[in-house]
Amino acid sequence: MLRAPSQSPVPATRLGRRALPVLGLLAAALLAAASVPRPRLDAGPPQTVISVNPKMGVHTRLTDEVEEWKIKRTLEMVREMGASWVVEYFPWAYVEPDRPGQGEWEHNDMVIRHASAQGLKVIARLGFVPHWARPRDTTPLYLDANGYDDFAEYVYRFVARYRGRIVGIIVWNEPNLSLEWGYRPVDPAGYVEMLRVVYPRAKEADPDIVVFAGALAPTLAPPGTEWGMNDLVYLQAMYDAGAAPYFDALAIHAYGGKFPPDDPADPETINFARAELLREIMVRNGDGHKPAMITEGGWNDHPRWARAVRPGQRILYTVRAYQKVLEEWDWCLAFAPWAFRYPAPARTYQDYFTFVTSDFQPKPIYLAVQAYAQGRSDGEF
C-alpha cells in the first residue's frame, strides 16, 4: 500500500452540495458511537441487510485471525454494514508450507464458509510463496519463472476447491513495487508471464472464475527508480508484453490521500480518481469490455499522519466514493476499501484505515456507511 508524497489538503467544501446531506449521517454516527453495545458472543444470525448500493465492498484482513468466532463475527458485521463484496488474502505458503499439494485448508475453509453464510461475494487475493518454491534466502514475495508452474497448480487447487463460492481471484499484489516483487527490480513482462501460466489453470478449475490482474500500487515513481514503477506506466507495459488474453478484469488500488473522491484525475497526482486513468489505458488497448474493481483504497484519519484527513472528512469521502462508483463508474464492479478490521491493533497509522476496532467496536465511519447502505440519509448527495 504505497502512498504518494504528501500533497496539499483539499477543503471538504470541494465536494460541493452533494456532500452536505452526509453531515447528517456524520452527526448521527458520532452520537451513536458512544452507545453501541459490545456484540454478544451468543448472538443469533444477523438481520438481512439489503443495501441501496450493490457495489459496496470492503477488504477484510482475516489471514491471521485464528479464532473462528472472530471470523464469523467479522463477516457478520461486514454484511450488517451493508457490504456485499469482500476481498480477502489466502497465502499460498499457509496451505502448502512444506511441499506441493500439502493441503492445509482449514483456515481458508472457515473464511469461505462464513462468507458464504453471509451471502458475501468473495474476491480471493493469492500469493505469498512457500520456501520450497523459491530460491534460498529470498522472501515469500519472491517468485521467478521457475516457480510459476507450482503457483499455477496452487491456483488450480484453490479455485477448484471453492468453485461456485468465490467470484474471482487476484493474481499477486502490487507487482510494480520492488518490495512486493521480492526485493528485486520490477518486471512487467515477468508478471505477464506469470499470468500466462496461471490463467489457463484457473479457467480449467472453473471456467466462470474471474481472474484479476494488476492490483498495482498507485505511485508517482519516476523512470529508473529502483523501488517501483509508476502504475500507469506499468499497466501499459503489461499490455505491451501481451497481457490482454490472460486476465478478465483489472484490480485497482485507489487511495485518496488528502483529496476528496471528486478531485479530478491527474497523472501527476495520487487520488481516488486516478482509477479513471487506469481505465483509460484499458480502453486504449482494446479492453474496454472488461470490468475493473477497486480492491484496495480509501482514506486514513490518523491525527498525526501527514497523509491523513480528519475523521469527518474520511466519512464524507468514503460514502461519496461508494456512491461515485455506483452512479458514475459503470465499468467498476465494486469499491472494497482497506481495511475492515485488524485481528490485533497495528499501533500505527494503519489502525486508522479500519471500520471497526479489533474488539469489534464500530467506529463512526462504520455507522455512517451503514446508514448510507440502508438509505438513511437526508437526501441526495
Number of C-alpha atoms within 10 A of each C-alpha: 17 14 15 18 13 13 14 10 14 14 12 19 11 14 19 10 11 14 18 17 15 27 17 14 25 23 13 15 22 16 12 15 17 12 8 12 9 10 13 8 9 7 8 7 9 12 9 12 16 16 20 16 20 17 21 26 31 29 25 23 21 22 17 12 16 12 12 13 13 17 23 17 18 25 24 21 20 26 26 21 26 25 28 25 27 27 27 24 21 23 19 21 20 18 21 20 18 14 13 16 13 11 16 14 14 9 20 19 13 17 21 20 16 19 25 15 13 21 16 23 19 22 25 23 21 20 22 22 24 23 18 15 23 19 14 8 8 13 18 20 19 23 23 15 14 11 16 20 15 18 26 21 17 24 23 20 17 22 25 17 15 16 16 12 18 21 18 23 26 24 26 21 23 24 27 29 27 20 17 22 24 19 15 14 18 23 19 22 17 16 24 23 20 23 23 19 18 24 24 17 21 25 17 13 18 17 12 14 22 20 24 27 29 25 24 27 27 28 22 20 17 12 10 9 12 14 17 27 27 19 27 22 17 20 22 18 16 20 19 14 15 14 21 20 11 19 21 19 25 26 27 29 29 30 28 29 28 27 28 27 29 17 16 13 16 12 14 9 20 24 28 27 22 25 23 18 15 21 22 13 17 22 13 10 13 11 18 14 11 16 19 26 24 27 28 23 27 25 30 26 24 18 13 10 14 15 22 23 26 15 18 17 21 23 26 25 26 22 23 22 23 23 21 16 21 20 11 9 16 12 17 22 21 26 33 29 28 27 22 25 26 24 19 12 12 11 8 9 16 16 21 23 21 26 25 23 17 18 14 17 17 24 19 24 24 23 23 29 27 24 21 23 24 17 15 15 17 13 11 11 15
